[in-house]
Structure formats: C-alpha cells, structure tokens
Amino acid sequence: MRFKVTHKTQYQYAESVSLTQNQARLTPISNHRQLCISSEVSISPKPSYVDNFIDYFGNTVTVFEVPTLHKELTVTSTSEIELIESVVNTLPPDVHPWEQCVQFLQMPRNDLELEASEYCIPSPFIPLNPALRDFALKSFTPNRTLVDASNDLMHRIFNEFKYDPVFSTISTPILDVLHHKKGVCQDFAHLAIGCMRSIGLAARYVSGYIETVPPEGQEKLEGADATHAWFSIYIPDYGWYDFDPTNDMNPTDQHITTAVGRDFSDVTPLKGVIFGGGSNQLHVAVDVTRL
C-alpha cells in the first residue's frame, strides 16, 4: 500500500519578520512497518540555509534559516510512503505477563531492551504520578499479558474520555486530562504513555497521519486530513507495537508514522525562533492520498 502525503504549514504575521530559524520534523521515517520512498520539504520565502540531520530518536530533521524580511512563511512537505503489508497486518506474540516485561526492562538481556528502557523514565510532558499508576493497574491486573492489558487500557481511554478539541493545549498537564476525562489525540497518547511508564513499562510517542475516508457518495475535501498521534509499547522478543486510543484500534493500513520520541516535545512538526512578526495566524492543511 502506497500513500502520498502533503503537509502544508503557513504562518501569516501581522508585522515583518527579519529572521526565522526552524527545525522541521516532516519527513516520514522508515522502519519495520513502512518505507519512505521519497520526501521533499519546500520553504517559501527561499531560505539561505537548509540542511538535514538524524536526531537521537532516528527522525529526519530539516533545519533552515530565512534572513530576509517576510510576513508569510510556508513550509510544505511532500512524501511518498509504502506500508509493508506483511507487517502492518501481523499481530505480535502475546506470551509475556506484563510483570515479566518490567523485569526485562529493569535488567535488560540485550541491546534492544537496554534502548527501550530509556522510555520508562519521565519526560518533559509526561511525569510519573501515583494517579497514573492507579489508572493503569485497573487494566494491568496480576499476570495479565502485556498486549492484552495494553489493549484494555486503550479501550478504556476510548470509552471513558471525550474527544474535545477546545479543552486542551500542548501545555495542558496530563493529570488535568485524567481528571476531566477529555482531550485530543496527543493528550490520550501522553496519558497512555504516562500510565505505562508509571508501572515500569516502556512506551513512546508516535506522530504521523491517518487516512480519512469521506462518507459514502461524498468527495474527499482537499486539506481535510490531519496530523495524528498515538503511542507504542516495547514488547520483549518482538519490538515496538502501536496503539491508537483516539480511534480504539491497533494501527494497520491507515496510519503513517512521521517521527517517534519520548513525548510531543521530541517530535514537534515545526519549531524555531523568529525576530519580529507580532501576532500570527497559523494554517495547516494535510492530504493523505492512497496511490
């Protein structure tokens, strides 16, 4: 299965910007479940400097600088991705009780488990808290297998929480999300990761896209797709496996991964500094097209 993804970000400033320096994480990664065939990031106005590097988590980062006066900045990423069908539709083994997985991460048996153990500790947006542990243990009952318990946690977040795009911002604490039982995809991903880490398991944040399908008989609107977020857990003797609590599903043939990290702070699509500009308006349009 192949997809074309176009992600257009446009800033319009009230006053002129004299200099902007940015990092863009807009190039989909290649991993065991997908292959990024091609990707291009275009910037307007034309930057004086552009370069790419791979960050600590394996994400491609485009850095650029625009030193000329401008009142509008447009960054467009165009990518072609192939999902590896034999992988995305394969269920992982579910043989390890979750308590045993905690032991493996506390005393890693190999390099993969050692690397995964880094995702057991707190991160900027995800603290460890007894309330998260209590919420997690309702799913992670004694001797329950890791995947089964993780699926139950995903189901509970989907059923008990309300999707509310006006409730939160990126700075809303996950304990507020837990208390009010509402938020958006990044909140639900952060919440689930916090729950997993609070009991000693490894979980990471995944940013990307999900293909949307219009109602029968209606055409798909241009720019109607959106960025998305979910979480992934480390399964010993298998690897990483994804869970989407916003849609109550294990991502298969509609989810495209852009970047992974400890939380949203590691995978922000576009961040940087500007000189000037005053207030600004942000417009984002995403198209995910199955080829």
N, C-alpha and C positions, 0 to 999 in steps of 0.2 A: 504494500500500500504506500503510495507516494502522495505527498502534500506540498502545496506551495503556500507559504506564509508571508504575508506582507504586514509589517507593523510600522505604522506612521505616527510619530510623535511631533507635535507642533506647539511651540511656545510663542505667544504674542505678547510683547512687552509694551507697557504704557510709555516708557521712555527708552532712549537708545542705550544699548549695551555696548561697552567699549571692548570687553574681553570676556570670552567664555572658555572654560576648560572643563571637559567632561570625560566620564567613563561610561561606556555603553556595554551592557551585557545583553545583547540581542541576537547573538549567533547561537543557534541550537547546538547542543553538544552531541557527540557521537558516543554511544555506549552499547551495552549488550542488547538493548531493545530498539535502537534506532540508529540510522546513519545520516549525517548531514552531508548531502551530496554537493551542495553549493550554498554560499551565503555572501551577501554583499550589503554593506552599510554605507548609505549615501547621506551627505550632510550639506545643508544649504543655510547660510552662505558657505562658500567653499572654504574649508579650513586651511590654515597654513601648515598644520602638522597633523598627521594621522599615523597611528601605529597600533599593533595588536600584541597582546601577550596572553599567556595562560596563567590564571591565578592559582592560588593554593588548592582550590577545590576542583580544578580541572576545567573551569569555564573560560571561554574565549572572551577577552575584554578588548574593546576598541577604545583607544584614547585619542582625543582630538582637541585642537585649540583653534578658535576663531578670534583673531585680534582686530578685526575691522568693525566699525560701527554697524549695528543692526538692531532692528526692532522685531525681528521674527527669526526663529531658529526651527528648522525642520530636520528631523533625523528619521530616515526610512531604512528599515531592514527588510531585505527580500531573500527568502531562503527556500530551498527545496530539500525535503526530508523524506526518507524511506523508513517506515516502521517494519521491523523484522517480524513477519507474521508468525514464524515458528516459535518466537519467544513471547510476544505480547499476549498470545492466547494460551500460554502454558502456566498451569498452577504450580506454585512452589511446593516442596515437600513440607508437610506439617507434622513433624515427628517429635520435635523438642518441646518439652514443657518450658514455659517462659522462665521459670526459676533457674533451669539449667542454662538457658541463654544468658541470663545475668551472670552466672558463674563463668561462662566462657569469656565474657567481656571484661570481667574483673581479673581473670588470669588468662590472657589471650594465648591460644595454641598456635597461631600463625600470624603472618603479617597482615592479612585481611582483617582478622579480628582486632589486631592492635590498632589499625587505622580506624576501624569502626568505633572503637572505644572512645575516640575523641568526640563522638556525637552523643555521649552520655552525660556530658557536663553542661552547665548553664551557658547561655549565650546572651548577647545584648537585649534581645526582645523576649527571651524565654528563661525566666528564673525557675529554680526548683522551689516547690512550696507544698506543705502538707495537704492543702486543699486539692491540689492536682493529684497527689498520690491517692487521696481518698476517693476521688472520682474515678481514677484508673482502676483501683482494686475492685470496683464493682464488676468490671469485665475480666480482670486478671485474677480469677479465683484460683485456689491451690491446684497445681498440676494440670491446669488447662494449657493446651498447646499454644505456641506463640501466635501463629496465623489466625487460629480460631478466636483467641482473645482479642487480637488486633481488629479483626472484622467486627466483633461485637462492639468494641469501642467506637469504631467508625459508624455503625448503625445507630448507636445511642446519640452521638453528636448530631447525626442527620435528623433523628426523630425528636430530640429534646430541644434543639436550638432552632431559632428562626433566622432565616437569611434576611438581613436588614442593612441595605447599603448606606443608610444615613446614620446608623448608630455609632460607628467607629471610624477612627483614622488609624494610620500606621502606628501612632504613638499610644493608642488605647491599650492599657495593660490587659494581659490575658486573664487575670483574676476578675476584671470587670466583665469580660466576655463570659466567663464561667458563672458569675453571679447573675447577670442579666439574661443569660442564655440567648444571646443574639450576636450577629456579626456577619462577616463576609468570608470569602474563601481563605484569605490569608489568616484571619482570626481563627478559623476552625483548624487550619494546618498548624498554627502556633500552639493552639490548645492541645491538640492530639500529641504533638511532639513533647510538650511540657509534661503531659501525663506519662508518656513512655519513659522519658528521662527520669522522672520522679521515682520510678521503681527500678531504675538501673539498666534500662534497655537503650539501644542506640536508634535514634531517629533523626532524619534530616528533612530540610525544607526543599521542595521542588517547585520551581516556577516554570511556566510554559503556556501552552494554549490548548483549548479544547474545541474540536469541530462542533459547530451548532447546526442543527437541521431545522429548516423552517417548517411551519405547519403544512400539511398536505395541500397542494394546489396553489401555494404561495411561493414567490421567488425569494431567494436569499438576498437580503439587503447588503449593499456594499458597505464594508466597515462595521458590520454588525457583530462580528466575533469579538472576543475579549481575551485579555491575558487571564491566566488562571493560576491557582496554587493548590498543592496537595502535599502529602507527606509520604515518606518512605522509611521502612524499618529494615534493619540488618538481620537477616536470617542466617545463623551459623550453618556452614556447609552448603550454602546456596548463594547468598549475596543480597542485594537490595531488592525490595518488593514494594510496590506503590499502593497507596490507599487514598481515595478521594472522598472525604467526609461531606463535602458540599453536595455531591451527587450520589452518595452512598454506593460507590462502585470501586472495583479494582481497575485502574486504568488499563485499557487494552488498545483498541484500534482508533480511538478518537483523541487521545492525549499525546501532545508533542512536548518534549522537555527542552527548555532553553538553558537552565542553569540549576545547580544544586548548592546548598550551603547549610550553615547552622540555623539560620533564620532569614527573614527578608533582608536584613542589613547586608548579607553577603551576596545577594542576587538582584539588587535594585536595577531595573532595566536601564535607567539613565540617571546619573547623579554627577554633580560637579559644583563649580563656583562661577559666578558672574559678577562683573563690575558694572553697576548701574541697573537700568531696567525698570525700577519701581515695581508696581504691581504687574501681574501677568495672568494670562489665560492659557490653560492647557487643554489641548485637544488630542485625543488618541483614537486611532482607527485601526482595526485589525481584521484581516481577511484570511481565513483558512480554507483553502480550496483543495478538494481531493482530485488528484490527477488520474 
